[in-house]
């Protein structure tokens, strides 16, 4: 994942002391608006890494107050629900934002869905600037896959019919979206094993996995770190994962299958892949696991390097050695095929693309791949097609911006263009919501710096100040918002529940459970 490079930074950060945070119980009224000084106010939609990095840079300016809004009851976005649960140190990046959470110039309003619970037109009356940091977490499927000619329903026993892949992600109804036979996107599995609040897509994949008595293989499409994350979590034993904050429902579903062979298939070669060496090396240290690549497929990648006019970097040259080690593992297993039973296998296949999906008995039964036609392979002895028997196909083909947030942003730009030209009200975007899901943590930091610089320039010489408080509107609308203090209480409770089970944390399973725990807390504090 993009946050992998921050491990060394997180070790220096301590957890927020819960008792210390209690001093901010009356923060909302006591500190935010009692000063005689005039402050500029910025509302940020989203509370993931890009939003929090922007906050850090805004807070260097003592003349700014910030409110963060998130439709989820918790902050941190991708940090909580995007990073694999076994990457505990990487998840701890949230501690680097302690200065934001503890600042008296920044507030959090969770469980507030901007555009639905509260309108942009209403926020216009409370803030000088709105900054969209909504991320890019929606499943993205290449047009070549969505354009496969297919029927919307699977005909039992007809192996020549395709499964409708477009309907998988386009319908709001669970049974239509998956039809119990369709492939999944990596984002669905990531949400599931990270315990994303009883999401419909999580329940669909849970039901799908539990509809089989046992299967041992899976195919993942995609040449990036998301594929590696999913493969690693599938291959690791439930005993290893049980110590993390992983979703127990995922562990229960996966225990019955005991994955033995995971295939990662990409339409291009490893020279053009987005794998990082650190994530690849991690597989070589996994217990009872062999990572393999056939010699013929490796040679194809090596000789087709010029196909994309690609000049390998030093990092890619080091990566080449890792794939050479995979070839050695492959040849070792081919010499003694009994070893295949001894190890779990992660196998890479390059320059193949999906051709069709074969269903049987209302489930996916197999998936067929064909050699990438663009490479113009002339070798008649090279396999033109590969078929893998598995009911689980996962697309790790990237993410895109949420359509609702994108439309809300565009409509807001249109509706307030006159105010923006007169510098009365500004609307900006940052992070993945601006650039799309690309880059590493360094690019996220740079983007946040650029966004804050643009906004501060926009606010230069502004003389409009708002002394009204958004809390009045939220209370009037009876929106049950969550504060940073509320979140600190929940986080503390999750860690305590996890410690009792030998885990790093046990996440709240639903938003309702989250809010109920806060109600119980307030009930104890005010028994009368």
N, C-alpha and C positions, 0 to 999 in steps of 0.2 A: 504493500500500500504506500501512498505518497508520504505517510507520516513516519516511515521506518527510520529516517535519518535523525530523529530527535531523541533517541534513546539516551544518549549521554547527557542531554540537557535535563531530562526529567528526574534523574537521580538526585539532583541537588534541591528538589522542591519538596516541601513537607505538605502533609495533609492539612486542610483547614481545621483548626481546633473548633469543635462545635460549640463549646461553652464560650469561647472568645467571640464567636459570631452572635451570641445572644445580645451583646451590647447594641446590636443594630436593630433590635426589635421594633423601635419606634422610628427607624430610619426614614421611612417614606414621608412623614410629615416633619419630623424634627430637624432634618439636615438638608433636605433637598431645596426648600423654598424659603427658609427663614432668613437667609442672608440678604442684606440690603444691596448686594452687588447684583448687577444684571448679568445673566448667563444666556448663552446661545444653547438651544436644545436640539438634539439630534435623536431621531427614532431609527433604530436598526431592526429590520425585519429578518429574523434568523439569529441563531446564537451558536453557530458552529465555529470552526477555526478562523475563517476569514472575518466573521463578525467580531470575534474576540480580539484578533490581531488589530483590527481597526480601532477597537476600544482602547487598546493599549497605547496606540499612537495619539488618539484624541485626548486621552487623559494627561498627556504631557502639556496640553494647553489648559491652563487653570480657569479658562473662561467658558468651558463647555460642560454640559450635563447630558447624560446619555440614558436612554431607555431601550432595552432589548426586548423584542417580542418574539415568541416562538409558539407555534401551534401545539407542540409537545409540552408536557409539564416540566420537562428537564432541559437544561442547557447542554451544550457541547456537541450536538449533532453527530457528525461523522465519527468523532472520537468515541462516542458511546455505542453507536450502531453500525459503524463501518469497518472498524478494525477487528481483526480476528481475535477471539477470546484468549487464545494461547499466546498472543503477543502482549503480555501483561505490561511490560515496561513501556511499550509504545502507547498503550492506552493511558498510561499515567501522564501523558502530555498535558492532560487537563490541569495538572498542578502548576504548570507554567503560567496559568491565567489567574492565579490567586490574587495578584495585584489588582486585577479587574474586579473580581468577585468581592473583594474587601473594600473597594473604593467607595467613598461616600458620594461620588459623582456619577455612579453607574447603578442602574436598577435593572431587574429582570422581571418580566411579565410572561410567565409560562402559561400554557393552556389557553392562549389567545390567538385565534386564527385571523390574521389581518386579511381583509377582503371579504370575510364572512361575518365574524363576530363584530368587527369594527372596520369601518370603511376608510379609504384613503382621504375622502372628503372631510371626514371627522378628524383624522390625524392632522390634517392641514391646519387646524385651529390650535394646535398644541406644539408644533415643531417648526424650526427653521428649515430643516432638511430631513428627508427620509432616505435611508440607505438600504437597498435590497441586497441581502446576503443569504439568499435562499438555497444556495448550493446547486448541485446537479446530480440527483440520485435516482432519477427515473430510468427504467431499463431502456437500453438502446439496441436495436436489432438492425443489422445492415439491410439495405433495400433489396439486395440480392436474395436474402432469406425471406423477407416478407412478400416478395413477388412470386414465390413458388405457387404454381397453380394447384389448388386443392379444394376439397369439399369441407364444409364447415363441421360436418359430423363424420365420425369414423364408422365405417361399415364393418361389423364384426367379421373377422376372418378374411377380409379382402386385403391382401398384402400389397397390392399394386396401387392402393390409394394413399395419397398424402394426408397428413394431419394438418389442419388449418392453423398455421403458425401466427397469422395476423390476429385471429380471434383470441389468441392466448392473452394478449396484453391490451386489447381494445375494448373488452367488455367489463362492465362493473359487476356483473353477476358471476359469482364464484363458479357455478357449474358450467356456465358458458365459457368463462375465461380459460378454464383448464380442461374441461370435458373429460377429466380423469385420464387423459391419454397424451396430453400435450407436453412439450418440453418446458423447462423452467428457465428463468434468467438467474444468473448468479446473485443478483440483488435480492431475489426472493429467499434463497437459501441463507444468505448473509443475515437478512432480517430475522429469519427463523432461528438460526443458532445464536444470534445476539439478543433474542428475546424482545422483539419489537412490538410490545403492547398488543398482543393478540390480534395482529393484523390479519385481514382476510386472506392475503396471499400466503402468510405463514401457516394459517390453518389448512389451506389447500395443499401445500406441499407436505404438511404433517399427515393429512388424510391419505395422500398419494403414497407416501412411504409406508404407512401402516397398512395399506391395502395389499401388500405383498408379504408372503411368509418369509422369503429370503431371496436376496440377490447379492452378487459380490462385485459387480463392475459398474462403472459409470464413464460417460464420455463428456468432456468439457471442451467447448469450442472457444478459442481465444488465446492469443500470444501475449498475455500480460500478467502482472502480479496478482490480479484478482483470481485468475485461473489457479495460480499457485496457492493462494490462500484457501480456496475452496477444496482443492485437492488435498492439502495438508490436513485440514480439519476432517475430511472424509477418511483419511488414512490413519490418523492418530487414534489410539485406543480410547474407549470411553473412560477408562481409569485415569489416563493422563489428562483428559479434558475436564473431568469432573472436579478438578481442583480450581478451575477458573470460574468466571461468572457466566459460563455458557448456559443456554436454556435447557432445562431438564427434559422438556418435551422432545427436543432434538436428540438428546442422548438416548432416551427411551425408544425413539423411532429407529435410531441408527444401530442400536445394540443387536437387533435381530438380523441385520444384513452383513456385518463384518466384511467390509470392502477389502478385496484382494488385488484388484487391477483397475487403475484409473488411467484413462487415456486423455492426453491434452492434444487437441488437433488444431492446427493453424493453417491458413491458406497461403502464408508466406513462410520464409525460412527463419532460423533463429538469429541470423544477422540483423533482420529487420524487426525482431520482436522487442517488446517493452519489458522483458524480464530484467530484474536487477540481480546482480551476482549474490548479494546477501540472502535474498529469498531462495535462490536456487541452491546455494550451499547448504541451507538449512535441511534440505531433504537428505543430504548425504549423512547426516547425523541422526536421522530418525531410526528408531528401533525396528529391526526386522523389515527394513524397506530397501528396495533396490530401485534406483532411477536409471532408466535405459533409453537408448536411441539406437535404432538399427544402423549398421554401417552404410547400407545403401542410401538410407534417408539422410544420413550425415553427409555423405559424398554429394548427394543432390544439392543440399544447402550450400556446400562449399563451392561447388562448380557453378551454381546459379547465382553466386554473389553479385556478378556483373549485371544480372537481370534487372536489378533495381538501381544500378549504378551507385552502389553503396560502398563508402570507404569506412572500414571498421575503425573504431576508436580503440584506445588502449584498454578501456573497460570491456569492449566487445572481444578483444583479443584474449583477455583473461577469461571471459565467458566461454570462448571457444574451447579452452582447456577443460572446462567443466563438462561440456558436451562430449569431448573426447573421452572423459572418464565414464560418461554414460554409455558410450560405444563399447568400452572395455567391459562394463557390467553386462551389456547385452550379449557380447560374445562369450562371456563366462557362463551365462545362463543357457545359451544355445548349445554349448558343448556338453552341459550336464542339465538336461531339461527337468530333472527331478527337483532342481533347486527352485523352480518356479513355485512349487508347493510350499517351500520353506519361507519365502519372502512375500511381503506385500510389494506390488509393482506400480511404479508411476512411469508411464511410457509416453514419450513425445513423438508426434507424427507431424511433419511439416509438409507444406505445399499440397494439402488436400482440403477440399471444401465440400460442404454437405450437398448431397444429391437428393435423397428422399428419406422419409421416415416410414418404417414398416410397423403397422399396428396389428395386434391380435387380441381378441377377447376384450375389446374396449380399453386396451392399454398399449403403450408403445412397446414393441418387441425388439426392434433392431433399427439401426441407423446406417445408411449407406453414404460413403464419401467417394468422390472422384478426384483425380489429379487436377490441380489448378490448370485450366486451359490456357491461361495467360502466359505460362512459362514456355509453351510450345515444345514440350518434351517429345523427342523423336525416338527414344529408346523403346523398341517394341517389347523388350523383356521386362520393363519396369511395370509393376502392378498399376493398372489404370483405375481400379476401384478397390475399396476396402469396406467390409461390412462388419459392424460390431454388434453383438447381441447384448442388449441391456435395456431395461425399462426407464433408465434415468439419463436424460440428455440435458446438459446445462449450458446455456449461452453466457459466456463471460466476454461479451463483445462491447463493453463500455456502457456509459451512462449519459443521460442528457438532462437538460433543465426541465423542471416541472411546468407543464403547459399552463396551468392555472396561474402560477406566479409570473410566468413570462407574459401572459395576456394582461395580468394586473399591472405589471410594470409598464408595458407599452400603452395601455389605456391611460395610466396616470401621467405619462410623459405628454400624451396628446391633450389631456384635459387641463393640464397646468402649464402648458408651454408658455403662455403669456406671463405668468408669475415667475417662471424660470428665467425668461429673458430680462425681466425687470429685477431679478435677484431677490424676489419676495419669498420664494419657496423653491427649494431644490430637491430634485429626485435623482439619485445616483444608484449605481450597482457596483459590486466588488466580488472578489473571489471567483469560484467556479461559476457563479451565476453570471459573471461578466465574461470570463474566458472560456467556459466549458471545462469539463473534467480533465485537465491536463497539468503536467508539471509536478514538482516535488514541493516540500515544505518551504524551500528557499524562494520559489516563485510565488507561493502564497503570501509570504512575508513581504516580498517586493511589491506585489499587487496591492496589498493592504496599505503599504506606505504611499503608493501612488494615489490610491483612492482618497486617503485622508488629506493628502496635499491638495488635490483638486477641490475637495470640499472646503478646506480652510481658505483656499483662494476665493471660492465662491462666496464665503461668508465675510470676507474682508470688507470692512466699512459698513457691515449690517447694523442697523439701529433698531430693528424690530425684536422685541423681547416678549416672551410668554411667561406670565406668572401663574397661569392656570395649570391644573394638575390632571393628567390623564386618568388618575385613580377615580376622580369624581365621575367621569364618563363610564368607566368600567363598572363601578358600583351601581350607577344608574341603570346600566344594561344588565345587571346581575350576572356578570361574567365572573366565574370562579377562578381568578388568576392565581398563579403560583409565584412566590418571591424567591430570591436567592436563599433567604433564611429557611423557607420551606424546603427548598431543594437540599440544603445542608442537612436538615433533619432526616429526609428520606435517604440520602446517601449514607448517612451514619447508620440508619436502620438496616439498609441493604447489606452493609458490611458486617453488622452484628449477626444478621440472619445467616450470611455466608460463613462466618467464622464458626458458628454452631454446627455447620455441615462440612467443615474442612475446605471451604471454598473462599476465593477472594471476595465474593459478594453474591447475593441472591437477589436478582432484580425483581422489582414489582412487575407482575405479569400483565396487568391491565392499567389503563388510565384510571378506571374506577377504583381499583385497589390503592393506587397512588393517592387519589384525592380522599379516599376513606381514611387512610392512615393519617392524613393531615387533619381531618375532622376529629379523629380520635384524640390527636394531640391537643387540639384547641379545646376539646371537651374536658380533658384532664386539667388544662390550664385554667378553665373557667367552669368549675363543676356546677355552679348555680345557673 
